[in-house]
């Protein structure tokens, strides 16, 4: 790996990965391509702007001319594809952007990689058998996906890499489509692809529409804490730093063409997560101004349409093949996350009130 294109690197998981990659890969150059939608925030990476190994490009992964130009200018040999519309509620309200970004954007990146790395791909496909197609082992296209493509579990069982896809929302359907497209480019053209499917991430820099940062922010401000349905939906929580370590492990040692599930081994009901955050904030900064516990702010609201009941990942494959396993349990991870949000009050405030956009409009112009 010498020249890595990271898509969506200004977002939550992407920015955490950029920080890790710059620390762990001293001989590599990182190019961050990010459209800077509402969830992308250049402030997440202000501390690396001056690093000569890092370049930021504001742009759309659906822009084929731009993507091809980056591949040529930077001699890209590795792609780590985080860029995606990712919030289920938004996909229900407006699915079109999810189809465009998650499917068409992924296709655009795959085509750019195919043209750059497999210049004779068309003739190779026309005249070669599958085992003779071009597979340049120096290159990697790692597509970062979600466990939501597998649908919903009952009270028992786990998602594995062979679980049948059964997406239940426009978001998960768009990610399932992009997974299949990436896999097809590996089988058809010999593109050196890898796929990871992860469970729910949490940690620093997460946009406050997601459960954990939303609850932390509202609890700090004494606002109501909305919980869907009965609060008993179960998620497997994965600390973002552990996820980024897993992505790096797959990038460096994963077998081309394979999928790796990445889970945190931390199944929690949503209401348990909310209770934990409330209790920790009460301990760390005291009760509400009127003396109430933050649990008193919880309000159960109408459930999300098609809300999956339970997700849980079996991460045996990545542990046995690559030696990765989560190092941060939920109790430690949620403490780290709350501490980070308390220590970065200016970042939290700017994201919650929207003023963070002023920074990138000054730096990069209007969207």
Secondary structure, DSSP 8 states (H G I E B T S, - for coil): --EEEEETTTSHHHHHHHHHHHHH-TT-EEEEEE---TT--GGGGGGGTT-TTEEEEE--TT-HHHHHHHHHHHT--EEEE------HHHHHH-THHHIIIIIIIHHHHHHHHHHHH-TTHHHHHHH--GGGS---TT-EEEEEEEGGGG----SS--B-TT------SHHHHHHHHHHHHHHHHHHHH---EEEEEE-EEESTT--TTSHHHHHHHHHHHT--EEEETTS--EEEEEEHHHHHHHHHHHHHH--TT-EEEE--S-EEEHHHHHHHHHHHHHHHH-S-TTS--GGGGEEEE---TT---B--B--HHHHHHH-------HHHHHHHHHHHHHHTHHHHHHHHHSTHHHHHHHHH---
